[in-house]
Amino acid sequence: MTEDAFVDTRVKEFADHIQCDPELAQELYFKHKVSEALDNEQKASMGRELSTLQIVSNNLDRAAKACKGLSLYDDQLRNALRIQGLNLQTQIEDLNRTLQER
């Protein structure tokens, strides 16, 4: 099947929405390389997301180090959380490990 004979379902739906000939919409889709533009936008979006997650991971590293640096006398919040069954240090490290694995 050639590009000329094939009209993608999404292009048909879009053509219907804007009340345009589906074959013309498909022709313009290929002519202007819409799929490549979308791929580039997806790559850019993923790059932004990865950058943000790296910042989060770096902040989690700092948070874990800060928690380790607390003295026994400055540990009321973590002790209160431990009583409730939550280990803040472990949760920070687990979240960061999960982010780094992705």
N, C-alpha and C positions, 0 to 999 in steps of 0.2 A: 504494500500500500504506500503510495507516495504522499508527501506532505500536502499536495494539492487535493488529494482525494479524502484525506483524513481531517475531520473536524472534531477536536477534543470536546468532551462533554462540558467542561468548565467554560470553554470558549462559546459553545452553543448557549449555555445559560447566560453568560455575560452579554452575548449578542442579543438575546431575547430581552434582557433587562434594558439595554439601551436602544432597543428596536432597530437593530442593524442586521444586515445580511450575514449569517454565520460564516459563509465562505470568505467574505471580505474580512471579517474579524480574524479568521484563521490566517489569512494571507498577511495581514498586518502583524499578527502575533509572530510569525516566522520572520517577516521582513525586519522587524525592529528587535528581534531576538529577546523577546520578553522573558523567556525562561532563563536566559543567561543573566538578565538584569535581576530577576528574582533570586537566583543562586548567589549573586554578588551581595545582595541585601541580606540574605540569610547568613552568609559568611561574616559580613560586617556585624550583624546582630549577635552571632555566636562569639565573635571577638570581643564585643562589648561585655557580653555576659561572662566570659572567661576572665576578663580583666577585673570585673566587679567581684567575682568569686575569689580571685587571687587576693584582692584587698581584704575581703572577709576572712580568708584563711590567715593572712598576716596579722589581722587584728585578733583572731582567735589564739594565735601563737603568743601574742603579747598578753592576752588575758590569762592564758594558762601560766605563763611565767609570773605574772602579778599575783595570781592565786597561790602559787608555790612560795612566794616571798612573804606571805602574811605570817605574822608571829602567832603563837598560840593565844595571845591575849586579844588579837585583832580578828579572831576567827568566829565571831558570834553568828554571822549570817550563814557561813558554810556549815557550822554545827547545827543550826536550826534546820537547814535543808537536809542534812544527814539524818536527823531525827525523823524527818518526813520521808526518808528513804531515797533522797536525791543526793548524788555526789556530784557537785558542781564541777570539780576538777575533771572527773572522768567524762562527764557529758561534754565539756568543752573539747577535750582531747578526741573523743569519739566523733563529734561533729566535724572537727578539723580533718581527721583521718578520712572520713567519708567524702569531704570536699576534695581532698587531694587525690583520692582514688578515681574520681570522676574526671 
